[in-house]
Amino acid sequence: MYLVIFDCDGTLVDSQDTILHGLTVGFEAVGLTPPDRRTGLSIVGLSLDVAFRRLVAPEHAHLVPAMAEAYRQAKVARRLAGLDHDPLYPGARAVLDALHARDDVLLGIATGKALRGVRHMQEMHGLEQMFATIQTADSAPSKPHPGMILQAMAETGAHADRTVMIGDTTFDIDMARAAGVASVGVTWGYHPREQLVASGAGRIIDAFGELEGVLAEMLDLRSAAAQMDRV
């Protein structure tokens, strides 16, 4: 059995507007100037407290809990107002459906989001039954600690040599390396190609449509036709 783990924000869904709104509210809640767009998006993928600590000066570290809580409340308010239209990236649904239909692949998520946010994303896009394991900031250390991947493998019984992490940031690639699993970097998210290369991504893709072929090479997946013949 193979385990294919996806990051969420910047890999599966384009949530940059929601994230930037939350960061702005978080900074303004404690009287600080919000970061520019590029800086703000550079921390996507980290758990919330870790992300804010990277963005503030050391003398403002004591404000992080209040900033994180303001961010959470802003996301809830945006959700209740129906403004969190975080779309799947082009091609994501087709690839997820194709992988989920296989009997030799399990899908997972490893994200710095809270579980509540992941569940909302699943409901919004009809993905409630898609993932065999979901690892979040609620139950594991922040990336790049390998805990999320290790827990996902333990839950599914997958081995490291049959597991791959797919993500858009160096945090994802570094986490995969720390867990001893393969990685695929995607260029449509928040860290540029050169950073993904420098982190040691096993492969890098520019569109979701490339993923099945890359996984077939990396994990020696049987073709869909061969699988049908066996069935």
C-alpha positions, 0 to 999 in steps of 0.5 A: 500500500502506498501513502500519498500525503498532501499539504493543504494551503498552497498545495490543494487549496488557494487560501491566500486571501483568507490567510492574509486577512487573518494575518492583518487582523492579528497584527492590527489587534495588538497595534503592529503593522501587518507584513507585506504580502510576500512576507506574510505568505512565506510562513504559510504551512507552519502552525499558527503560533510558530508562524507569528513568532517568525513574523514579529520582532523578538521584543513582541513575542509576548503578543503572539498568543493574542495575535493567534487568537485574533487570527482564529476569530477572524477566520471564524467570522469570515467563514460565518459570513460566507467569505472563505471561498478558498478554491481547489487549484486547477486539476486537484479534484481530478487527481484526487479522484483518480488516486482515491479510486485505486486500491493500492493508494491511501491519501492523507493530509499534513497541514499547519491548519487546525482540524476544524479548518480542514474539516471545513475545507473538506465540506466545502469541496465534497472531500469528506471521504477522500483522506485516510489520515489527517494530521494537523497542528492540533495533534502534532508539532509544527512542520518541519518536525516529522511528527505529522508524517510519522503519525500518518504512516503509523495510522495507515500502516504505510512504510517510509519507502512507499510514502510521499509528501507533496507540498508547496513550501520548504517546510513540507520538503524538510519535514519529508526529509526528516521523516525519511520519505520522498517529496514532490514540490509544487510551484503554484504555492507560496515558496519559489522553485529555487527554494524547493530545489535547495531543500532537496525536493525529489521532484518538482511539478508545475501543474497537478496534471503532472502528479500521477506520472511523477508518482508512478516513477517515484513509487513504481505505481502500477498503471490504471490499466494494469490495475484493472487487468489484475482486478 
